[in-house]
């Protein structure tokens, strides 16, 4: 529309062409995963419980994510010189941030149902289900707060800074919007090392990446990611036991009520439109 433009500042400067930015992006994600596995093994030897133990997850995240961000900034010639731009930490409108937060919360149910459907193709084994049950179990407010901080604060901030703040920016400068969104989302999905989770994480990566591309800021995506991760812990089975959403001990595949899935999916579409609308400004 004439007289409308993006909310946040000038376009990104062009980056180097060729395969270099892609290879560096893959290398940065590999560095992140290697750090996760290495530190998780070290923490496991000192404090048994596995990476899904909230304290272990918190310790690993607080070390690996900042280190990966520093490496990413170091690899970018302008990373440290233009720190906010190097991490896509631009300003954002309050309305955009609020709509993104609601988008993350609304996406929980359709993504959960997609995971239920994908279990017909890639079944969830007993050990994976047991790990999820242990993670979701309410073990007192202290442990619950540790879980929320690790999963709904440290992890969203770290992943968004790496995948959308750094990697998406690199790829966007060199290859354009659509290839950057697709590749950064694919790397985000692959980094979760879950065959069944490839499609759900790809969709989440595309949504979060599009929000960053529209707003030119990683902050709304951090809010959306945090809301998505936090909702299951705000409504554990002890509070709201919903078949198809809250984990169950049996191996049977349960499904969410269709109206819930349709309604939350429609809410996601509306919120994406509102984010698009909120990132426009009339001169």
FENLIN-V92696 format. One record per pair of residues at least 24 apart in sequence whose C-alpha atoms are under 8 Angstrom apart, sorted by sequence separation. I is the first residue (numbers start at 1). J is the second residue. D is the distance in Angstrom with one decimal. If there is no record, write none. Layout:
I_J_D, I_J_D
This chain:
36_60_6.5, 163_187_7.9, 181_205_7.9, 182_206_6.9, 185_209_7.3, 36_61_7.8, 39_64_7.9, 163_188_6.5, 181_206_6.1, 184_209_7.9, 36_64_6.3, 181_209_6.0, 35_64_5.9, 181_210_7.1, 32_64_6.7, 32_65_7.3, 32_68_5.9, 177_213_7.8, 31_68_7.1, 28_68_7.2, 168_209_7.3, 28_71_7.7, 28_72_6.8, 164_208_7.8, 164_209_6.0, 164_212_7.0, 165_217_7.8, 165_218_5.7, 164_218_6.5, 161_218_7.0, 160_218_6.7, 160_221_6.9, 160_222_6.0, 214_276_6.9, 211_275_7.3, 215_279_5.8, 157_222_5.7, 160_225_7.9, 214_279_6.3, 156_222_5.7, 156_225_5.5, 157_226_7.8, 156_226_5.4, 88_161_8.0, 122_195_7.4, 152_225_7.7, 153_226_6.1, 156_229_7.8, 87_161_6.3, 122_196_5.8, 152_226_4.6, 121_196_8.0, 151_226_7.8, 152_227_7.0, 88_164_7.9, 89_165_7.4, 152_228_8.0, 88_165_4.9, 119_196_7.1, 152_229_5.2, 87_165_4.5, 88_166_7.2, 118_196_6.2, 151_229_6.3, 152_230_5.1, 52_131_7.3, 86_165_7.4, 87_166_5.5, 151_230_7.2, 86_166_6.7, 54_135_7.7, 88_169_7.3, 115_196_7.2, 8_90_7.3, 53_135_7.0, 115_197_7.2, 148_230_6.4, 8_91_7.2, 52_135_6.4, 8_92_7.4, 7_92_7.9, 115_200_7.1, 148_233_6.8, 114_200_7.1, 58_146_7.5, 54_143_7.2, 58_147_7.9, 61_150_7.4, 69_158_7.9, 111_200_6.1, 144_233_7.8, 72_162_7.6, 55_146_6.6, 58_149_7.6, 54_146_6.0, 55_147_7.6, 58_150_4.7, 62_154_6.9, 66_158_7.2, 69_161_7.0, 54_147_4.9, 57_150_6.4, 58_151_7.9, 61_154_6.4, 65_158_5.1, 69_162_6.1, 73_166_7.7, 61_155_6.6, 65_159_7.4, 68_162_7.3, 72_166_6.7, 55_150_7.8, 54_150_6.5, 58_154_7.2, 136_232_7.9, 61_158_7.6, 65_162_7.8, 69_166_7.9, 136_233_6.9, 138_236_7.4, 137_236_7.5, 136_236_6.7, 137_237_8.0, 138_238_7.7, 100_211_7.6, 136_247_7.9, 133_247_6.3, 132_247_7.2, 133_248_7.4, 133_249_7.4, 129_247_7.6, 96_215_7.7, 101_220_7.1, 104_223_7.5, 105_224_7.1, 129_248_8.0, 130_249_7.4, 100_220_5.6, 101_221_8.0, 104_224_4.1, 108_228_5.9, 129_249_7.3, 100_221_6.6, 103_224_6.1, 104_225_5.8, 107_228_6.8, 97_219_7.4, 98_220_7.8, 101_223_5.0, 102_224_6.9, 104_226_7.4, 105_227_5.2, 106_228_7.8, 92_215_6.4, 97_220_4.6, 100_223_6.5, 101_224_4.3, 104_227_5.1, 105_228_5.0, 108_231_7.5, 92_216_7.9, 96_220_6.7, 100_224_5.0, 101_225_7.8, 104_228_4.5, 92_217_6.4, 101_226_7.8, 102_227_7.4, 126_251_7.2, 90_216_6.2, 91_217_6.4, 97_223_6.9, 101_227_5.9, 105_231_6.5, 125_251_7.9, 89_216_7.9, 90_217_4.6, 92_219_7.4, 124_251_7.7, 88_216_6.5, 89_217_5.2, 90_218_7.3, 92_220_7.4, 116_244_6.9, 88_217_5.1, 89_218_5.8, 90_219_7.8, 88_218_5.6, 89_219_6.7, 87_218_7.7, 113_244_6.8, 112_244_7.3, 113_245_7.5, 112_245_6.1, 119_253_7.4, 109_245_7.1, 116_253_6.5, 116_254_6.9, 116_255_6.5, 25_167_5.7, 113_255_6.4, 113_256_6.3, 25_170_7.8, 25_171_8.0, 109_256_7.8, 113_261_7.2, 21_170_6.4, 22_171_6.8, 21_171_6.3, 109_260_7.4, 110_261_5.3, 109_261_6.0, 110_262_7.8, 21_174_7.1, 110_264_6.6, 15_170_7.1, 109_264_6.6, 110_265_6.0, 109_265_8.0, 16_173_7.8, 17_174_5.5, 107_264_6.8, 15_173_4.7, 16_174_5.7, 17_175_7.4, 29_187_7.3, 33_191_7.0, 106_264_5.4, 107_265_7.0, 14_173_4.9, 15_174_4.6, 106_265_7.3, 13_173_6.4, 14_174_6.2, 12_173_6.2, 26_187_7.4, 106_267_6.5, 107_268_6.4, 29_191_7.1, 106_268_6.0, 103_267_7.7, 103_268_5.6, 103_271_5.9, 102_271_7.4, 103_272_7.3, 100_271_7.4, 99_271_5.9, 99_272_7.9, 99_274_6.8, 100_275_7.0, 99_275_6.1, 96_274_7.9, 96_275_5.5, 95_275_7.9, 96_278_5.7, 95_278_6.4, 96_279_6.9, 93_278_7.6, 93_279_7.8, 7_214_8.0, 8_215_6.4, 6_214_7.0, 7_215_6.4, 8_216_6.0, 6_215_7.3, 7_216_8.0, 7_279_5.1, 6_279_5.8, 7_280_5.5, 6_280_5.2, 7_281_5.7, 5_280_5.5, 6_281_6.5, 4_280_6.0, 5_281_5.7, 4_281_5.4, 5_282_6.9, 4_282_4.7, 3_282_5.5, 4_283_6.7, 3_283_5.9
